[in-house]
Amino acid sequence: MSEPEDSDDDLRLHASPVVRVVLVAVGTLALTVGVIGAFVPVLPTTPFLLVAAACYARASPRLYRRLAQSRTFGPGIREWRRHRSIPWRTKLLAIFLMSVSIAISAALFVQPAAADRVRWIDVSPQQARLVESPLDIREMLSEQRRAAPKAWVFTSATLGDDDQLSWFTSATGLEDAVTLRVGSPFDYATNARFWVPARFPKPNDSAHPAAVGALAARCARALRGRTFVLTTTLRVLPLIAEALRQALHRDGVAMEVLVQGSEPKRALLQRFGSGRDCVLVGSQSFWEGIDVPGDALQCVLIDKLPFPPPNDPLVQARVKKIEARGGNAFAEYFVAEAAVSLKQGAGRLIRSETDRGLLVVCDPRLRQMNYGARLRAALPPMGELVDEQQVFEWLAELDAAH
């Protein structure tokens, strides 16, 4: 005989204190497994959330309602209310089987990963994820090529900074590929300028974000907007944006500052391209795939050199692999990654044959360090400016032609 259904407006079902304790315990276990299962592809999430919702509904109506209103667990609980007629024995059997499954997956996860893979737990205030990633796609792509013996063509503006395109070919197992590196049709030497401020705080200096914001305000004021500020991390994005706002306010300039995260990406780009006086401050998602042709965008500032984060588990594993074979991880990996990323960011500036603009990299290491020459060589062949007077004369010329 199946159990009676709960009514939508009466969750205060009669249960003894002992039964309630058991139900809360089972519900908490199911909820925990369900949350972990949300980030482990082999584990279904909904059955756990159904069981958790059922247990809390019978044991603690207040907790049930609180979970039902949450963004994370609300969908699963609403799913439960559509499946209340499932017998309790079926639900308990489901949680037992799922618990065994998650226990097996967890036991496998803590085992040492294969030599070409890395595992880590990604923890944030809202969630925890169990992650496994290959160090590169060499083996997978090689298998695909062997399974489909035909011509493979890869094209991109950022496959590497050398003639062998080694940034891409070494990570994909394509060292034997025929490569062709074609120059850009754009006249960068005539239409674009590049500047590294000589006296500027170093990226690890606490004054660096404020200095970037202040310089961005001066450039934006000279162009009446039409400026992108690209940051390498989300952490400094609000600091630079606030410094930019304060600098514009001190100068009495009425200019809108658009910040990543305040609106959807498409809406920000539409507002930026509308022709009104505004500056856009964005992080990684604005470094590539953004196309603002014409004079709507004529200045791009990059806060610092885009090296990979050294505390990222995948980066650490790749560095360890390079060092294990006696390689130089900084030159082979960090500088190579930064060269490609820098080229991607700079590519936001000139999008057509008639575009003109200024690229500013607010990182003195680009001039002072030995690897700076390699990074500068990865950039388009823009005319280099030496002092601030030349910079603002160029911006004045751009503004006069607008």
N, C-alpha and C positions, 0 to 999 in steps of 0.2 A: 504494500500500500504506500503510495507516494505521500510525501508530507504536504500539508496545506501551504498555499502561497501566502507571502506576506502582503499586506495591503500597503499601498504607496504612502499612506499618511499615518501608519501605525507600525513603527519599528520597535516599540517597547515590548518585545516578546518576553514571556515569563521564562526565566532560567535561574537556577540556583547559583549562589556565589561561586561554588566550585566549577560548575559548568561554564560560567562566564570567564573565569580565569583561564580555563582550558581553551575556550574559544578565542580569547585575546592572544594567547600564546600561539595557537595555530595560525590565527590571522596575521600576527606579526611575522612569523616565519614565512608565510606565503607572500606577504608584502615585500619582505627582504629579497626573497628569491625572484619575485617578479621584477623588482627594480634591477637586480643584477642581470636577469634574463633580457631586459630591454637593451643591453649593450653587448650581449653575446648572441650572435646570429643564429646559433644552432638551438637556442632555447626559446620556446614560445612564451610570451609574456601574459597574454590575456587570461589563460586558465588560473594563474597564480593570483592575478588581481581579482578575478571572480571569487575565488575561495576567500581571499582576504576581505573583500566586501561582504560576503555572506557571513563570515565569522563576526566582523565588527557590527554588522546590522543586528545580529542576534544578541551580542554581548554588551555593546556600548553604543547606543544610538547617537550620543553626542560626538564621539570620535568618528563614527560613520559619516555624520553630516559634515564634519570638518574636512574629512578626506574627499567627500563627494564634491565639495566646493573648490578643491585644489586643481590647478591646471595639470599637475603631473598624474594624479590618480583618478581625477574625475571621469575621464573617458572609460576607464576600465570598470569603475563602479556603476556607471550608467549602463554599461554592457551587462553587468551582473543583474541589474533590475529587469533587463529584458529576458533573463534566463533563470528566474527564481524557481522555476518548476523542476530544475535539475535535482535529482535525489541527493540527499546528503552523503550517502555511501559513495556515490559516483564522484562527488566533489572531494571527499577525503582520499579516495583511491587516486584521484588526479594529483592531489598535492603530494602524496607519497611517491608516486612515480616521477613527478617533476623534481622532488627533492633529491631522489637518487640521481636523476640526470644532472642536476646542478652540482651535486657533490662530485660526480665523476668528472665533469668539465672543470671544476675548480682544482681537482687533484691533477688533471692533465696540465692545467695552466701553470701550476707552480713548478712543474718539471722544467729542467733546462731546455731552452729553445734550440732549434737547429742552428747550425753555424751561420746560415744566411738569413736568419730571422731574429727579431727582437720582440720581447714582450714587456709591457708595463701597465700599471694601473693609473689611469688619468682621473684625478680627483678634483672636483670643483665644488663650490658651495651648494649647487643644486643636484649633483649627480656624481656617480663613480662609474668608470668604464674600464673593462678589461680589454686591452688592445694587443693585437699581434700584427706585425708588419714585416714584410721582406725588406732587406737592406737595399735591394735594387730589383729590377724586373728582368735581369739578364736571362735567367733560366726559363721564366714563363714566356718571354717573347721568343726565345730560341725554340721552345716547344711549338709555339704557334707557327713559326716560320717553317719548321720541319713538317708540320701537319699540312701546311698549305704552301708547297713549293712554287712560288710565283714572285713577280716583281713587287717589292715593297718600297713605297716612296714616302718619306717624311719631310715635311716642309714647315718652316717657322722662321720668324725673324730673330728668335733667341734660342738657337740650338747649341751655341757655344761662342767663345771669344777667340778661337784659333781656326786655322784653315782645316784642321782635321775634325773640327766640331766635337772635340773629345768630351766636353761636358755631357753631351747627349750620347755619343756612341759608346763610351766606356760604361755608362750605367745601363745600357740596353743590350750589350754584347754585340754591337755592330761595328767593331773595329775594322772588319774587312769590307765595310760598305764603301761604295764610291761616293765621295762628298763633293759638293759644289757650293762655294760661298760667293754670293752675288752682292755687289754693292747696292746701296740705296739710290733710287732715282732722284731723291730730294737734294737740293743744293744747300746743305747745312752750312757750309762755309760762308755763304752770303746771307742766309735767312735766320741763322740761329747763333746765339752766343752762350758761352759757358763760363761760370764764375765760381771760384772757391774763396770765400772771404778769408783774408790773410790773418787778421786778428779776431779770433772767435773762440769762445769757450770749447773745451774738449767735450766729446759726447758724454763722458762719465762725470762731468762737472754739473753740480746741481743748478747752476745758472744757465745751462745750455737750452732747456725748453723755452725759458723766457726770452733768451736771445733770438731763438728761431722765430718765436711769435712776433717780436719787435721788428725783426728784419722783414718778415712776411708782410707786416702792416705797412712798412715803407714802400715795398715793391707794389703792393696792392693799391696804395694811395696814388703812386705814380701812374698806374694803368687804369685807375678808377675800377678796380676789381680785376676780373679776368685772371685770377691766380689760383693755382692748386698748391696745397701744402701736403706733401706725402710723408707720413711717419712710418718708422720701421716697427714700432710696437704700439699696441693699444694703450699701454700704460701711460705713455707721454702724450697721447692724442689730446685728452682734455686739458692738460697743462699748457700745451702749445696753443690750443684754441682760446683758452682764457687769456693768455698773455697777448694774443692777437687782438682780442676784443678790447682789452684794457688799453693797448697802444693806440688803437683807432679812436677810442673814446677820449683819451688824453689829447689827441690831435684834433678833436672836434670833427671827425670824419664819420658821416652816417653811411655805414656800409654793413651789409648783412654777412655774417659768418655762418656758413653751413657746415655742420659737423656730422661725420659718420655716426650712425646710430640714432640720431634725432628723428630721422624719417627713413623710409625705404630708399635704397640706393637709386632706383630709377627716378623717384620723386626729387631727390637731391640734384641729380644730373639735369633733370628738366628745368628746375629752378635756376641752376647755375647757367645753363645755356640760353636762358630767356632774354639775356641782354642787360639785365639789371646789375647794378654794382654789387658784387658779392665775391666772397672768397670761400673756397671749399677745403676743408681739412679732413683728410681720410687716411686710413691705414692700408693694410695689405690688399684688401679687395679692390682698392682703387689704383693699384700699381699696374694692373694689366687688364686688357679687355675693355678699356674706356676709350671712346672715340669722340673727341670734341674738336672737329675741324674748324678752320676759319679763325677769326680773331676773337672768338668768345673765350679762348684760353691762350694767353701769351706769356705766362710765367709759371714755371714749376719749381718749387723749392722742395728739396729732399733733406730731411733733418740730419741723417747720418748714414754712413755706409751700411748697406743691408746684409751684414754677415748673419749666417744662421745662428740661432740661439744655442750656446754651448751646453746649456742644461737640458736640452731636449733629448729624450732617450734615444730616438732614432739617429740624431746627430752624433751622440756619444758612441753609439754602436758602429756607425760608419767610420768615425775617427779611429776607434780601436782596431777596426779591420785594416785600415790604411797603415797604421803604425805597426801592426803585427807583421806586415810584409816589408817593413823598413822604409815606408814612404813618409813624405812630409805632409801631414794632414792639413796644416794651415795653407800651404800653397796649392795642394791638389784639391782640397775640398772647400775650405772657407773662402779663399780668394776667388776660386772658380764660381762658387754659388753667388758671391757678392757681385761678380762681374755681370752675370746674367741678369740678376735682379736689378742692378743699377741700370742696365740697358733697357729693361722693361719699363722702369719708372721714367727714364728720360724719353722713352717712346711716346709718352702721353703728349709731348709738346708739339711736335711737327707731324701732322697727319695728312698733309697734302702738299703739292708742289708750291703753292703760294703761301703756306703758313709761315709765320715768323714768330720768334720768341726768345726767351731767356731761361736757361737752366741754372739753378743755384744749388750747390751741394754744401750744406752747412757743417762740413766735417773737415778740419784742417789736416787730418791724416792723409787725405787724398793728395796733398802736396808734400807733406813732410816725410811720409814713410816710403820705403823702397817699393812695396807692392802697389803704391799709388799709381805708378807709371802703367802697370798692367791694367788697372781699373780704368784709367783715363783712356787707354787705347781701346777699351771695349765700348766706349761711348761713340756716338756718331761724330764725324769730324767737324765739330762746331768751332767757330772762332772763339779763342780764349780771351777773356778780359782780366786785367791785372788789378786795377784799383776801382774803388767805389765810384769815382767820378765817371769813369767809362761806363759803368753799369747803369747809372741813372741817366746818362746821355742816351744810351741805347733804349732805355725804357721810354724816355721822352720822345724819341724818334718813332717808336712803336705806337705810342698814344696819339701822336700827331697824325699818323696815317690811318688811325682807326675811324 
